[in-house]
Amino acid sequence: MARGMHRHRNIRLTNLRAHKKATRARKSPSKVKARTRRDLNIIAKIKATTAGTGFSSEIQSWLSRQLDKPFSKITTDEIKLAIAE
């Protein structure tokens, strides 16, 4: 490959890194808002679920991520603490 092509590749990659950084900074606030909104919706679904019935897979996955453990290992007390936050 010619020497000049390497130089242009470096310029292109440098510009790509800068673009990714700017995009991440620009999109971050909307992602935080969406995450907060989604958390509130999941908490409302948990509260609306009647006792004795199972949670949907969406709720199970959310609880697992929040408590950092498999859903089968989560107790009802931990669920109450997770939605109280």
C-alpha positions as protocol buffer text, in pm:
chain_id: "A"
residue {
  index: 1
  type: MET
  ca { x: 0 y: 0 z: 0 }
}
residue {
  index: 2
  type: ALA
  ca { x: 129 y: 342 z: -83 }
}
residue {
  index: 3
  type: ARG
  ca { x: 262 y: 563 z: 193 }
}
residue {
  index: 4
  type: GLY
  ca { x: -2 y: 831 z: 129 }
}
residue {
  index: 5
  type: MET
  ca { x: -289 y: 587 z: 179 }
}
residue {
  index: 6
  type: HIS
  ca { x: -168 y: 512 z: 532 }
}
residue {
  index: 7
  type: ARG
  ca { x: -162 y: 882 z: 610 }
}
residue {
  index: 8
  type: HIS
  ca { x: -519 y: 923 z: 491 }
}
residue {
  index: 9
  type: ARG
  ca { x: -631 y: 619 z: 687 }
}
residue {
  index: 10
  type: ASN
  ca { x: -488 y: 775 z: 1000 }
}
residue {
  index: 11
  type: ILE
  ca { x: -672 y: 1101 z: 932 }
}
residue {
  index: 12
  type: ARG
  ca { x: -997 y: 912 z: 869 }
}
residue {
  index: 13
  type: LEU
  ca { x: -963 y: 709 z: 1189 }
}
residue {
  index: 14
  type: THR
  ca { x: -879 y: 1019 z: 1393 }
}
residue {
  index: 15
  type: ASN
  ca { x: -1188 y: 1194 z: 1257 }
}
residue {
  index: 16
  type: LEU
  ca { x: -1398 y: 885 z: 1332 }
}
residue {
  index: 17
  type: ARG
  ca { x: -1279 y: 878 z: 1695 }
}
residue {
  index: 18
  type: ALA
  ca { x: -1364 y: 1247 z: 1736 }
}
residue {
  index: 19
  type: HIS
  ca { x: -1706 y: 1195 z: 1576 }
}
residue {
  index: 20
  type: LYS
  ca { x: -1784 y: 902 z: 1806 }
}
residue {
  index: 21
  type: LYS
  ca { x: -1686 y: 1106 z: 2111 }
}
residue {
  index: 22
  type: ALA
  ca { x: -1905 y: 1401 z: 2004 }
}
residue {
  index: 23
  type: THR
  ca { x: -2198 y: 1172 z: 1926 }
}
residue {
  index: 24
  type: ARG
  ca { x: -2174 y: 1002 z: 2263 }
}
residue {
  index: 25
  type: ALA
  ca { x: -2174 y: 1339 z: 2442 }
}
residue {
  index: 26
  type: ARG
  ca { x: -2468 y: 1463 z: 2235 }
}
residue {
  index: 27
  type: LYS
  ca { x: -2687 y: 1155 z: 2289 }
}
residue {
  index: 28
  type: SER
  ca { x: -2609 y: 1098 z: 2656 }
}
residue {
  index: 29
  type: PRO
  ca { x: -2879 y: 1328 z: 2806 }
}
residue {
  index: 30
  type: SER
  ca { x: -3160 y: 1173 z: 2604 }
}
residue {
  index: 31
  type: LYS
  ca { x: -3041 y: 823 z: 2696 }
}
residue {
  index: 32
  type: VAL
  ca { x: -3045 y: 914 z: 3066 }
}
residue {
  index: 33
  type: LYS
  ca { x: -3399 y: 1047 z: 3033 }
}
residue {
  index: 34
  type: ALA
  ca { x: -3513 y: 735 z: 2847 }
}
residue {
  index: 35
  type: ARG
  ca { x: -3352 y: 509 z: 3109 }
}
residue {
  index: 36
  type: THR
  ca { x: -3529 y: 698 z: 3390 }
}
residue {
  index: 37
  type: ARG
  ca { x: -3862 y: 680 z: 3209 }
}
residue {
  index: 38
  type: ARG
  ca { x: -3819 y: 307 z: 3143 }
}
residue {
  index: 39
  type: ASP
  ca { x: -3733 y: 243 z: 3510 }
}
residue {
  index: 40
  type: LEU
  ca { x: -4047 y: 424 z: 3622 }
}
residue {
  index: 41
  type: ASN
  ca { x: -4260 y: 219 z: 3380 }
}
residue {
  index: 42
  type: ILE
  ca { x: -4112 y: -108 z: 3507 }
}
residue {
  index: 43
  type: ILE
  ca { x: -4168 y: -8 z: 3871 }
}
residue {
  index: 44
  type: ALA
  ca { x: -4530 y: 75 z: 3790 }
}
residue {
  index: 45
  type: LYS
  ca { x: -4572 y: -267 z: 3626 }
}
residue {
  index: 46
  type: ILE
  ca { x: -4424 y: -439 z: 3932 }
}
residue {
  index: 47
  type: LYS
  ca { x: -4662 y: -253 z: 4163 }
}
residue {
  index: 48
  type: ALA
  ca { x: -4959 y: -334 z: 3937 }
}
residue {
  index: 49
  type: THR
  ca { x: -4880 y: -708 z: 3934 }
}
residue {
  index: 50
  type: THR
  ca { x: -5107 y: -894 z: 4175 }
}
residue {
  index: 51
  type: ALA
  ca { x: -4947 y: -1104 z: 4447 }
}
residue {
  index: 52
  type: GLY
  ca { x: -4902 y: -1469 z: 4366 }
}
residue {
  index: 53
  type: THR
  ca { x: -4869 y: -1417 z: 3991 }
}
residue {
  index: 54
  type: GLY
  ca { x: -4539 y: -1427 z: 3807 }
}
residue {
  index: 55
  type: PHE
  ca { x: -4357 y: -1134 z: 3657 }
}
residue {
  index: 56
  type: SER
  ca { x: -4314 y: -1093 z: 3283 }
}
residue {
  index: 57
  type: SER
  ca { x: -3974 y: -1162 z: 3131 }
}
residue {
  index: 58
  type: GLU
  ca { x: -3921 y: -788 z: 3086 }
}
residue {
  index: 59
  type: ILE
  ca { x: -3961 y: -731 z: 3459 }
}
residue {
  index: 60
  type: GLN
  ca { x: -3748 y: -1032 z: 3548 }
}
residue {
  index: 61
  type: SER
  ca { x: -3468 y: -907 z: 3326 }
}
residue {
  index: 62
  type: TRP
  ca { x: -3487 y: -556 z: 3473 }
}
residue {
  index: 63
  type: LEU
  ca { x: -3476 y: -689 z: 3830 }
}
residue {
  index: 64
  type: SER
  ca { x: -3179 y: -909 z: 3745 }
}
residue {
  index: 65
  type: ARG
  ca { x: -2988 y: -612 z: 3607 }
}
residue {
  index: 66
  type: GLN
  ca { x: -3078 y: -388 z: 3901 }
}
residue {
  index: 67
  type: LEU
  ca { x: -2985 y: -643 z: 4168 }
}
residue {
  index: 68
  type: ASP
  ca { x: -2697 y: -798 z: 3971 }
}
residue {
  index: 69
  type: LYS
  ca { x: -2806 y: -1157 z: 4030 }
}
residue {
  index: 70
  type: PRO
  ca { x: -3017 y: -1421 z: 3852 }
}
residue {
  index: 71
  type: PHE
  ca { x: -3392 y: -1376 z: 3891 }
}
residue {
  index: 72
  type: SER
  ca { x: -3429 y: -1720 z: 4049 }
}
residue {
  index: 73
  type: LYS
  ca { x: -3208 y: -1602 z: 4339 }
}
residue {
  index: 74
  type: ILE
  ca { x: -3404 y: -1279 z: 4404 }
}
residue {
  index: 75
  type: THR
  ca { x: -3629 y: -1269 z: 4711 }
}
residue {
  index: 76
  type: THR
  ca { x: -3946 y: -1065 z: 4758 }
}
residue {
  index: 77
  type: ASP
  ca { x: -3770 y: -843 z: 5013 }
}
residue {
  index: 78
  type: GLU
  ca { x: -3506 y: -754 z: 4754 }
}
residue {
  index: 79
  type: ILE
  ca { x: -3780 y: -671 z: 4502 }
}
residue {
  index: 80
  type: LYS
  ca { x: -3944 y: -439 z: 4756 }
}
residue {
  index: 81
  type: LEU
  ca { x: -3610 y: -264 z: 4815 }
}
residue {
  index: 82
  type: ALA
  ca { x: -3548 y: -231 z: 4441 }
}
residue {
  index: 83
  type: ILE
  ca { x: -3880 y: -57 z: 4374 }
}
residue {
  index: 84
  type: ALA
  ca { x: -3854 y: 163 z: 4684 }
}
residue {
  index: 85
  type: GLU
  ca { x: -3551 y: 348 z: 4543 }
}
